[in-house]
Amino acid sequence: MSIFTELAHQYIDGEWLAGTGSWDIIDVNPYNGEKLAAITVATVEQVDQAYRAADRAQRTWAETSPYARRAVLEKVLKLTEEREAEIVEAMIDELGGTRPKAEYEVHLAKEFLREAVQLAVRPEGRILPSPVDGKENRVERLPVGVIAVISPFNFPFLVTLKSVAPALALGNAVVIKPNQNAPVVGGGVIAKLFEDAGLPAGLLNVLVTDIAEIGDALLTHPVPRVISFAGSDRVGRHVGAVAARHFKRTVLELSGNSALVVLDDADLDYAVDAAVFSRFVYQGQVCMAANRILVDRSVEADFTERFVKRVRSLNTGDPHEPDVQIGPLINPFQAEALTALVDRALEAGATALVRGATRGNLVEPTVLTGIPEDSPLLGQEIFGPVALLVPFDGEDEAVRLANATPYGLSGAVHTRDVERGVRFAKRIETGMIHVNDSTIGDEPLAAFGGEKASGMGRLNGEATIEAFTTQKWISIQHGRSRFPF
C-alpha cells in the first residue's frame, strides 16, 4: 500500500475516516500529472467533531507530566528518522521539489522536533513581589488549549511541525488543515507519526477540506484559541480579521518580497552562489526567496555576467533526477500566472537576460533587468523562478529600494565588512535579515516572522512559548487585606 493510499484521509479523534462532503480534493503529482489520491472533503460537522475531540483530550493532556509529553515527542523524532527515506520520496511526488530540497526540509524538521522535546519542560512560573502586606503573587504559564494550524504547500512537513510539535509539547491539542496541494505530507504523514508514537486520541486531528465547503468554520468555531497560519497575505488578512472578531490570537507567517543586496565590496562569486540559491530553490516557491537582487552599480556588470551564466546552467525537469535543480510549479494555474507576469513585464519595458520557456508546470528560469522603478513587479511577491536584477548607487539608495515594498519578511546583504553589513541590516524593514548568506533561513531558537504585510507574531524558541501558552496570575493573601468598606 502506498503512503498516499494509506494516509489520504481525515484523521479525527484517533480514527482515519472518509470526509462526508460531496466532492473530492484530487492530490496530483505536479511533474507528471499522476493522480496520487482522491480525498473527500471534510464538512462543517467534521470540523466540529475534530475540535470537540481536541477540547476533551486537551484537558487531560495539560495535566500530564511534561516528561511524559516529552517522551511522545522523542518517539516522533525517532520515527521520523526511521521513515526519512519514505517521507522524502512522498515530498518529491506530492510537492515537485528536488531531492535536496526534500532532504533539507526533513533535516530541518528533525531539528525543530529536537527543540520541541526540550520545550516540554522549559516553561517556568514566577513569584512576584506585592506592595500589599501578606500577599504572594504567582504567575503560572499554562497551555492555551486548542490550536488550529493552517499550513502551506511549499514546506508543509516542516512548517506544520513547527507549530504542531511545540503546541503539543506545551500541553495543547491541535487541529491541522493542510494545504489541498499537500494533504498527505502536510497532514496524514504527521498524524501517522504521532499516532504511532502513542499520542492519545483526539490531541491531533487533520481536516482535509476547503473554504468552498466549510467557509470560515475553522476560524469561527468557539474551541480554538490560537490560529497559526502560513500562506499568502491575501488569505492571511482574512484569517487575522476573522480571528480578531472572535478574540482569538493569531500567528501569521505571510508573503514576502525579500531583497538580496550586493554592496560594492562583496565577494561576487559567493554572492552569486547565495543569490542563485535564494531565488531558485524549490522553483522560487518560498516566502523568503530573493525576489529582488539589488546590486551596486560599480559591480553590476561583473555580477550580472556571473549570475546569468550560473542561471543558464540550471536544469529544469524531473525532480527525481539528480542533475535537476528546477522542478515543476505546484499546479497549472501558478505556471500560467507566472508566464503571464513575465510577458507583461517585457511589454512594459523590462529586458530578459534569460527567458525561460514554459512546458506544462515546468517553468525555466528567467532573469529580468531594466524594470521601471514604479513597476508593480518590484513590490509584489513572485512565487516562481523569476529573478529581478536592480542596480543602485550607494547604500542609501539600496536601503530605499529594499524597503520600497509592502512586505518585510527576510533579506540578505553581502559585503566583506561584516559590521558594515550589520549596520545596513538594521536599516531594512524586515523581520529577518542575514549578512553574507541566503535570504532563506530558519532555526529552532531564532525568532521567525515578518514585519508589515509579511505577518504578525513570531515562532521558534521562546517566541513559541509565548505564542502557545498564556499567563495566569494567582495571588494568595497569607494575612488579611484591609478593605475600604
C-alpha positions in Angstrom: 0.0 0.0 0.0 1.4 3.4 -1.0 1.8 6.2 1.6 -0.8 8.1 -0.4 -3.4 5.3 -0.3 -2.8 4.8 3.4 -2.8 8.4 4.7 -5.1 10.2 2.3 -8.0 10.5 4.8 -9.4 12.7 7.5 -7.9 12.0 11.0 -10.4 12.8 13.7 -10.3 11.7 17.4 -7.8 8.9 16.6 -9.7 7.5 13.6 -8.8 7.5 9.9 -12.1 8.5 8.2 -13.6 9.5 4.9 -14.8 13.0 4.5 -18.6 13.4 4.5 -18.6 16.2 1.8 -20.0 15.8 -1.7 -16.8 16.3 -3.6 -13.1 15.3 -3.7 -9.8 17.0 -3.5 -7.5 15.4 -6.0 -3.9 15.1 -5.0 -1.7 15.3 -8.1 2.0 14.9 -8.8 2.8 18.3 -10.3 5.6 16.9 -12.5 3.8 14.1 -14.4 0.1 14.8 -13.5 -0.3 11.4 -11.9 -3.2 11.1 -9.5 -1.8 10.3 -6.1 -5.1 10.2 -4.2 -8.7 11.5 -4.0 -9.8 12.7 -0.6 -13.5 13.5 0.0 -13.6 16.9 1.8 -14.4 17.3 5.5 -17.6 19.1 6.3 -18.6 21.7 9.0 -19.9 18.8 11.1 -16.5 17.1 10.9 -14.8 20.4 11.8 -16.9 20.4 14.9 -16.1 16.8 15.7 -12.4 17.4 15.4 -12.5 20.5 17.7 -14.7 18.8 20.3 -12.4 15.8 20.4 -9.4 18.1 20.8 -11.1 20.1 23.5 -11.9 16.9 25.5 -8.4 15.4 25.1 -6.5 18.6 25.9 -7.9 18.9 29.4 -6.2 15.6 30.4 -3.1 16.2 28.3 -2.5 19.6 30.1 -2.3 17.8 33.4 0.0 15.1 32.1 3.6 15.4 33.2 5.7 17.4 30.8 8.2 14.5 31.0 5.5 12.2 29.6 4.7 14.7 26.8 8.4 14.9 26.1 8.6 11.1 25.7 6.0 11.2 22.9 8.0 13.9 21.1 11.1 11.8 21.4 9.3 8.9 19.8 8.1 11.1 17.0 11.7 12.2 16.3 12.9 8.6 16.3 10.1 7.5 13.8 10.9 10.5 11.6 14.5 9.3 11.4 13.4 5.8 10.6 11.0 6.8 7.9 13.0 9.7 6.4 13.6 8.0 3.0 9.8 7.3 2.6 8.9 10.9 3.6 11.4 12.3 1.2 10.0 10.3 -1.7 6.5 11.4 -0.8 7.6 15.0 -0.8 9.2 14.8 -4.2 6.0 13.2 -5.6 3.5 15.5 -4.0 5.3 18.8 -4.0 7.5 18.6 -7.1 10.6 19.7 -5.2 14.0 18.2 -5.9 15.6 15.6 -3.6 18.0 18.1 -1.9 15.0 20.3 -1.1 13.1 17.4 0.4 16.1 16.2 2.4 16.7 19.7 3.7 13.1 20.0 4.8 13.2 16.7 6.7 16.6 17.6 8.2 15.3 20.9 9.5 12.0 19.3 10.7 14.1 17.0 12.9 16.0 19.9 14.4 12.7 21.5 15.3 11.5 18.2 16.8 14.6 18.1 18.9 13.8 21.6 20.2 10.2 20.7 20.9 11.4 17.8 23.0 13.2 20.3 25.3 10.3 22.8 25.1 8.0 20.4 27.0 9.9 21.1 30.3 11.0 24.7 29.7 8.0 26.9 30.7 8.5 28.3 34.2 6.2 30.1 36.6 7.2 33.2 38.5 6.7 34.6 42.0 6.4 38.4 42.0 6.6 40.8 44.9 3.5 42.7 46.0 3.0 46.1 47.6 0.3 44.6 49.7 1.4 43.2 53.1 1.0 39.4 53.4 0.3 38.8 49.6 2.1 36.4 47.4 1.8 36.7 43.6 2.3 33.7 41.4 2.3 33.9 37.6 1.7 30.5 36.0 2.5 29.6 32.4 -0.3 27.4 31.0 -1.3 25.9 27.6 -3.8 28.0 25.7 -6.0 25.0 24.9 -6.6 24.1 21.2 -4.6 25.5 18.3 -5.6 25.5 14.7 -2.7 25.1 12.3 -3.3 26.1 8.6 -0.2 25.2 6.6 1.1 26.0 3.1 2.1 23.7 0.3 5.8 24.7 -0.2 7.3 23.4 3.1 4.3 21.6 4.5 6.0 19.0 6.7 8.4 21.5 8.3 6.0 24.4 8.7 3.2 22.3 10.1 5.5 20.5 12.6 7.0 23.9 13.7 3.6 24.7 15.2 2.2 21.2 16.0 5.2 19.8 17.9 5.7 22.6 20.3 2.0 23.1 20.8 1.6 19.5 21.9 4.8 19.6 24.0 3.4 22.6 25.9 0.1 20.8 26.7 -2.2 21.9 23.9 -4.2 20.0 21.4 -4.1 20.7 17.6 -6.3 20.6 14.5 -4.4 20.8 11.2 -5.8 21.9 7.9 -3.1 21.2 5.4 -3.0 22.9 2.0 -5.0 21.0 -0.5 -1.9 20.6 -2.7 -0.1 18.9 0.2 -2.7 16.9 2.1 -0.5 13.9 2.8 2.9 15.4 3.5 1.4 18.3 5.4 -1.3 16.3 7.2 -1.5 12.5 7.0 2.2 11.8 7.4 2.4 13.9 10.6 -0.8 12.4 12.1 0.6 8.9 11.5 3.9 9.7 13.2 2.2 11.0 16.3 -0.3 8.1 16.3 2.5 5.6 16.1 4.4 7.5 18.8 1.5 6.9 21.2 -0.1 10.3 21.3 -3.6 9.9 22.9 -6.5 10.1 20.6 -8.1 13.5 20.0 -5.0 15.6 20.6 -4.1 15.8 17.0 -6.6 15.9 14.2 -6.3 16.5 10.4 -9.0 18.0 8.3 -8.5 17.9 4.5 -11.1 20.4 3.2 -11.6 23.8 1.5 -13.3 27.1 2.3 -15.7 26.3 -0.5 -17.1 23.5 1.7 -16.7 24.9 5.3 -16.5 28.6 4.9 -14.9 30.2 8.0 -15.9 27.4 10.3 -12.3 26.5 11.1 -11.7 30.1 12.3 -15.0 30.9 14.0 -15.5 27.7 15.9 -15.6 28.5 19.7 -13.0 25.9 20.7 -9.6 27.1 19.1 -7.9 29.9 21.0 -4.9 30.4 18.6 -4.8 30.3 14.8 -1.3 29.5 13.4 -1.5 30.3 9.7 1.2 30.3 7.0 0.3 31.4 3.5 -0.4 34.4 1.3 -1.0 37.8 2.7 -4.4 38.0 0.9 -5.7 35.0 2.9 -3.8 36.0 6.0 -5.6 39.3 6.2 -8.9 37.5 6.2 -7.7 35.0 8.8 -6.5 37.8 11.0 -9.6 39.8 10.7 -12.0 36.9 11.4 -9.9 35.7 14.3 -9.8 39.2 15.9 -13.6 39.5 15.7 -13.8 36.3 17.7 -11.0 37.3 20.2 -8.6 34.6 19.0 -4.8 35.0 18.9 -3.0 34.6 15.6 0.5 33.8 14.4 0.6 34.9 10.8 3.5 34.0 8.5 2.7 35.6 5.2 4.1 36.6 1.8 7.5 38.1 1.2 9.4 40.2 -1.3 12.9 39.8 0.0 15.9 41.7 -1.3 19.4 40.3 -1.5 21.7 43.2 -1.6 25.2 43.1 -3.1 27.4 46.0 -1.9 30.4 47.3 -3.7 32.9 45.3 -1.6 31.1 41.9 -1.8 32.7 38.6 -2.7 31.0 38.4 -6.0 31.4 34.6 -6.6 29.9 33.9 -3.2 27.2 36.5 -3.6 26.2 34.8 -6.9 26.0 31.4 -5.2 23.8 32.9 -2.4 21.6 34.8 -4.9 21.0 31.7 -7.2 20.0 29.6 -4.2 17.9 32.4 -2.6 15.9 32.9 -5.8 15.6 29.4 -7.3 15.4 26.9 -4.5 12.1 25.0 -4.9 11.5 26.9 -8.1 11.2 30.2 -6.1 8.1 29.0 -4.4 9.4 30.2 -1.0 8.1 33.1 1.0 11.7 34.1 2.0 13.0 33.8 -1.6 15.0 36.7 -3.0 12.5 38.3 -5.4 14.8 41.2 -6.0 18.6 41.2 -6.3 19.9 44.7 -5.7 23.5 45.2 -7.0 25.8 48.2 -6.5 26.3 49.8 -10.0 30.0 49.7 -9.6 29.9 45.8 -9.7 26.7 45.4 -11.6 28.3 44.3 -14.9 30.6 41.8 -13.3 27.9 40.3 -11.0 25.3 40.1 -13.8 27.7 38.2 -16.1 28.4 35.7 -13.4 24.8 35.4 -12.3 23.4 34.9 -15.8 26.0 32.3 -16.5 25.0 30.3 -13.4 21.3 30.6 -14.1 21.7 29.3 -17.6 23.4 26.2 -16.2 20.4 25.3 -14.1 18.5 22.2 -15.3 14.7 22.1 -15.3 12.9 18.8 -15.4 12.0 15.7 -13.3 12.7 16.4 -9.6 13.7 12.8 -9.1 16.7 13.2 -11.4 19.9 14.1 -9.5 21.1 16.7 -12.1 17.8 18.7 -12.0 17.7 21.9 -9.9 14.3 23.3 -11.1 11.2 21.1 -10.8 7.6 21.9 -11.7 5.5 24.6 -10.2 2.8 23.3 -7.9 -0.1 23.5 -10.5 -1.0 24.8 -13.9 -2.6 27.9 -12.5 0.7 29.0 -11.0 2.6 28.2 -14.1 0.3 30.1 -16.4 0.1 33.1 -14.0 3.8 33.4 -13.8 4.3 33.2 -17.5 1.7 35.9 -18.0 3.5 38.1 -15.4 6.8 37.9 -17.3 5.1 38.7 -20.6 3.5 41.8 -19.1 6.9 42.9 -17.6 8.5 42.6 -21.0 5.7 44.5 -22.7 6.2 47.3 -20.1 9.9 47.7 -21.0 11.9 45.1 -18.9 14.7 43.3 -20.6 15.1 39.5 -20.4 18.7 38.5 -19.9 17.4 34.9 -19.6 14.0 33.9 -20.9 12.9 30.5 -19.8 10.2 28.5 -21.6 7.1 27.1 -20.1 6.1 23.5 -20.7 3.1 22.5 -18.7 4.0 23.0 -15.0 7.7 23.3 -15.8 8.9 26.9 -16.0 12.5 27.5 -16.8 14.4 30.3 -15.0 14.0 33.9 -16.2 16.2 36.9 -15.3 14.8 40.4 -15.9 16.5 43.8 -15.7 15.7 47.3 -16.7 12.5 47.2 -14.7 11.0 50.7 -14.2 11.2 51.8 -10.6 7.4 52.3 -10.4 6.7 48.9 -11.8 4.2 46.9 -9.6 6.5 43.9 -10.3 9.1 45.2 -7.8 6.6 45.5 -5.0 4.9 42.1 -5.2 5.8 38.5 -4.3 6.8 36.4 -7.2 6.2 32.7 -6.5 8.3 31.2 -9.2 11.8 31.1 -10.9 12.0 34.7 -12.0 14.8 36.9 -10.8 14.8 40.7 -10.9 18.2 42.5 -11.1 18.1 46.1 -9.9 21.2 48.4 -9.8 21.7 51.0 -7.2 24.1 53.9 -6.4 25.3 53.7 -2.8 24.0 52.3 0.4 21.2 54.9 1.0 19.6 54.1 -2.4 19.9 50.4 -1.6 18.1 50.9 1.7 15.4 52.9 0.0 14.9 50.3 -2.7 15.0 47.3 -0.3 12.3 49.0 1.8 10.1 50.0 -1.2 7.6 47.1 -0.7 4.6 46.4 1.5 6.4 43.3 2.7 9.1 42.7 5.2 9.9 39.0 5.8 13.5 38.3 5.1 16.6 39.7 3.3 20.3 39.4 2.9 23.3 41.7 2.4 26.7 40.8 1.0 29.9 42.7 2.0 33.4 41.9 3.0 33.0 44.2 6.0 30.7 42.3 8.5 30.0 45.3 10.7 29.1 47.3 7.7 26.6 44.6 6.8 25.2 44.6 10.3 24.7 48.4 10.1 23.0 48.0 6.8 20.8 45.2 8.0 19.5 47.3 10.9 18.1 49.8 8.4 16.0 47.3 6.5 12.3 47.0 7.5 12.2 43.2 7.8 11.7 40.6 10.5 14.8 38.7 9.5 17.9 39.6 7.5 21.2 37.7 7.0 24.7 39.1 6.5 26.7 37.2 3.9 24.2 34.4 3.5 21.0 33.4 1.8 17.7 35.1 2.3 16.3 31.7 3.3 16.9 30.6 6.8 15.0 29.1 9.7 16.5 27.9 13.0 14.8 26.4 16.1 15.9 29.1 18.6 15.8 32.2 16.4 12.6 34.2 16.3 10.9 33.7 12.9 8.4 36.2 11.5 7.8 39.3 9.4 7.0 43.0 9.5 4.5 45.0 7.6 2.3 42.8 5.3 4.5 39.7 5.9 2.7 38.8 9.1 2.3 39.2 12.8 3.8 37.3 15.7 6.9 35.0 15.9 7.7 31.3 16.3 10.7 29.4 17.4 12.3 29.2 20.8 11.0 31.5 23.5 8.6 33.1 20.9 6.9 29.7 20.5 6.3 29.5 24.3 4.8 33.0 24.1 2.6 32.1 21.2 1.2 28.8 22.5 0.8 29.5 26.2 -1.0 32.0 28.4 -0.2 33.6 31.7 -2.4 33.3 34.8 -1.9 35.5 37.9 -2.8 33.7 41.1 -2.5 35.8 44.3 -2.5 34.4 47.8 -3.2 36.6 50.9 -1.4 34.9 53.7 -2.6 37.6 56.2 -5.7 39.7 56.0 -6.4 42.5 53.5 -7.9 45.8 54.6 -11.0 46.8 52.6 -12.4 50.4 52.4 -15.9 49.2 53.2 
